[in-house]
Amino acid sequence: MSIPTPVWLIGTTLLALLAIYFIGIDQGAVSIFGNDMHVHEFVHDGRHFLGFPCH
């Protein structure tokens, strides 16, 4: 039994949006974790490689 195509599309879209948030948007002021910079520091070099400015 295979998973229907719309389920794959929705799942892939949600994962992509989550990845874009954590790599491109998550910074201290708008972080869903409050004033915690661990996620920002973890993806910091990836942000610059992908063209997202952060400082």
C-alpha positions as CSV (number, residue, x, y, z in Angstrom):
1,M,0.0,0.0,0.0
2,S,1.5,3.3,-1.0
3,I,1.0,6.8,0.5
4,P,-1.1,9.1,-1.7
5,T,0.7,11.9,-3.5
6,P,-1.1,14.8,-1.7
7,V,0.2,13.4,1.6
8,W,3.8,13.4,0.3
9,L,3.4,16.9,-1.1
10,I,1.9,18.3,2.2
11,G,4.6,16.6,4.3
12,T,7.4,17.8,2.1
13,T,6.1,21.3,2.1
14,L,5.8,21.4,5.9
15,L,9.3,20.1,6.3
16,A,10.7,22.6,3.8
17,L,9.0,25.5,5.5
18,L,10.3,24.3,8.9
19,A,13.8,24.1,7.5
20,I,13.5,27.6,5.9
21,Y,12.3,28.9,9.3
22,F,15.2,27.4,11.3
23,I,17.9,28.3,8.7
24,G,16.7,31.6,7.5
25,I,14.4,33.2,10.0
26,D,15.1,31.9,13.5
27,Q,17.1,34.5,15.5
28,G,16.9,35.5,19.1
29,A,14.1,38.1,18.8
30,V,11.7,35.9,16.8
31,S,12.9,32.5,18.0
32,I,10.2,30.0,19.0
33,F,12.6,29.0,21.8
34,G,12.6,32.4,23.4
35,N,15.9,34.2,23.9
36,D,18.0,31.1,23.0
37,M,20.6,31.3,20.3
38,H,21.5,27.5,20.1
39,V,19.6,26.9,16.8
40,H,21.0,30.1,15.3
41,E,24.6,29.1,16.2
42,F,24.0,25.6,15.0
43,V,23.0,26.7,11.5
44,H,25.1,29.9,11.4
45,D,27.5,28.8,8.6
46,G,24.7,27.3,6.6
47,R,22.9,30.6,6.8
48,H,25.7,32.5,5.2
49,F,26.3,29.7,2.6
50,L,22.7,29.9,1.5
51,G,22.7,33.7,1.4
52,F,20.8,34.6,4.5
53,P,22.3,37.6,6.3
54,C,22.3,37.4,10.1
55,H,24.7,40.2,11.3
